[in-house]
């Protein structure tokens, strides 16, 4: 027997409430292209009693990220105490139990359902393009840590074996001034890798891995994923910190016609690179003094001139030392010298690199007010869904504010949490 869909039809417009936070939530619910996800969830619903409307469960779960509610219990308490919110989501007088919500979240975390959530995020990004014509020209990539809700040292018995409570989580080290010994702070959990637009501070692609994964090997996958999902993107530059310093990364971005604006790692003990170059790609004279930049020319590269040192007037074998000019071809070593027309650590290079701070502000926003760090879950699939929902709440809020005619800064404002 084929079961008929008894709940609210997917993409049913919300009842328009009074102005305020509920009006914002109603706008977000209406702008989401979630019909395919809800229909797919209904098709795979088990036999038995109809249960709670899937659309109501989905909207309530999303509202927990928009309202920055810490966990499922906080969400249920909020729905119980806030009747207008309960009605807006689609619940009647009865509310689901915590376990019912948790089972729904587990279903959403299944990879093919999480892929549909990611498709909703991509659809919102495509809509943003209509309001931001230059979206995606200057990009930044970075990663941030997300904890696993488990004790890394505790173990539990499963099927007669002793296993860690979250075997997919792993350790990662981060430089910290609060560390007592080696300056490293060790954390156990996962990493969120993100590419974002730096001008408008909009996330464009997200990938979740275990915390021990290095940043640089993930860059090609995240960028390829972004370009496949958003084929209209025409990025001109990508900014990244030293964690992405690798020859393969520079070659990959150069083949994509994307300028790599990436800080390079310092040599051990401050040693010169290739024996004559500083960490900024500046050649040194025979006296080991960095030479002064003069100008750049097409076909020649960057011109450096010795400013003079203690060997300037010395003569060895009738040859004057430290009174020379040097042309450096940036195409010979993109990693060391930077892109041909943007000299490493030059004024234009520094202006572009400073824009990398935009992605750090996105991470702070996701963690502070979009629930990225507020959860009680473990496992890669669960953390991936949680990250997608947090980013989806960010994107949806940005979109409805842009539709309302707000500027870029105001569009990033979160819907304030109401106690």
KAJO-V995783 format. One record per helix or strand of 2 or more residues. SS is the DSSP state (~ for helix, > for strand). FROM is the first residue (numbers start at 1). LEN is the number of residues. Records with the same first field share a line. If there is no record, write none. Layout:
SS: FROM-LEN  FROM-LEN
This chain:
~: 21-11  35-9  54-13  72-10  83-7  98-12  111-21  216-14  242-3  247-9  268-3  330-3  334-4  347-8  357-13  380-24  408-4
>: 138-10  155-4  161-4  170-6  184-14  202-9  237-4  259-4  283-2  292-6  301-5  315-2  319-2  325-4
